[in-house]
Amino acid sequence: MATLKVPDVFPPPSEDCKRLKEAFKGWGTDEKAIIWVLGHRNASQRKKIRETYQQLYNESLIDQLNSELSGDFGKAVILWTYDPPERDARLANEALKSRKKSITQLQVIVEIACAYSPQHLMAVRQVYCSLFDCSLEEDIGSNVPLPLRKILLSLVSSFRYDKELVDMNVANVEAAKLHDAIQKKHLDHDDVVWILSTRNIFQLKATFECYLQKYESTIDQDIKSCGSDILVSVLRVVILCIDSPEKHFAEVIRAAIVGFGTDEESLTRAIIARAEIDMIKIRAEYLNANKTSLDDAVTGDTSGYYLDFLMTLLGSRM
């Protein structure tokens, strides 16, 4: 399901580090060499490259990339080079410290809590503490107003059971509880928050299916009918990240591209976050929803080394 192309035989980390070091020398930076090395290594390989680079040259690879690269290309390469939990911890902190708490910012928190494994969420929380000298929960509590604070705190504080276990009786009961709260437009009701933040993904998908069968509308449609405020938007992202993360990220990419200008931060985040996970499924969702390929969409809205790097992660360039 990943689009990242890692060669069957790749050099030891020391050789990759040497090639990167050479790319930084001279009057100009060899961006193509950086793309060739880092754009074809998975997370564990990139971690070894970072560690080896520090050992060989007594300097941080991230710091070196920061000094050599700029613009959207530089931001993308650096995000990709971070260990995934550190990347997401930094993205979460940036979102929480932003003055504007729009769905574009807050959906980053929802993605971390709902579109990844419980183990990844735990790793992000641990890294967050070490990087920022406070917990992710503390920063949500300090920077997000009620009622959004209530749902986000519950989402990031949970540790979902991650095995495929479903109880259809529970699914029916909880579908009714969700429906009742939504009909009353009480979207921050304790039942809504508790169900969405604690049940395992398979159980929740069964609950959403029960909801559709009993009430002849999807839970997303009914939440959408409650209005257009940010709580509605956040809950819709929660539902989508649980039910179909590939559809969510296809929508993030589409929103980043449509209209005047490009939201490079969202585009970068979506591709970097999922290139090693489910980008092939995201491609299919994008094509189905927009009748154009993801590759064509990205090519039409980006350029230069930034485009080359994104297309490398999408598996379209070697």
Summary of the structure (lengths in Angstrom):
residues: 318
radius of gyration: 20.7
end to end distance: 17.8
largest distance: 67.5
contacts: 1028
relative contact order: 0.11
helix: 71%
strand: 0%
